[in-house]
Amino acid sequence: MFRSTLLKAIVAIAILVGGIVVVIKDEPAAPTGDINSIEPLPAQDSPDR
C-alpha cells in the first residue's frame, strides 16, 4: 500500500511541476505588423442580380 501511495505522490508532483514549467516557459508571440494603423476597406463591386 505504501508503494502505491508513493507512486501517486510522485505522479502528482510531476504533473504539478510540468504545469508550472509550461506556464513559466510560455512566452506570447510579438504582434506582427503595425497594429495602430487603420486602413480603409477596398471598394467593392455591386453584385449582379
N, C-alpha and C positions, 0 to 999 in steps of 0.2 A: 504494500500500500504506500509506503514511503517513496518507493521508486516512481510510481505513477504521479504522485503529488509533486515530486521534484521535477519530473518531465513537464508537467503542466506549467509549473512556475517558470522554467527555462523558456518554454514556448511563448508564454505571455510576455516575459521580459524582452525576448527577441522581437516580437511584434511591436511592442511599445517603442523600443529603440529604433526599429526600422521606420516607423511612422514619424518619429522625431527627426530622423535624418532626412527623410523625404521633405518634410516641411522646411527644414533649415536650408537644404540644397536647392529648393525650388526658387529660381530667380525669374521674375517676369521678363518677357522679351521687350526690348525697347520698341516703341512705335516707329513705323517706317513712314517716311513722307512728312509733309507739313500738315499737321492736324489743325492748325489755326487758319488755314486758307479756305475760303468758301468760293466755289466756282459755280457759275450758273449752269443750269441743265442745257444740253444741246437742243436746238429747235427740233420739234417733232412734226412729221408729216401727218396730215389728216387722213384717217383711214378711209379706204374706198368702200362704198356701200352699194 
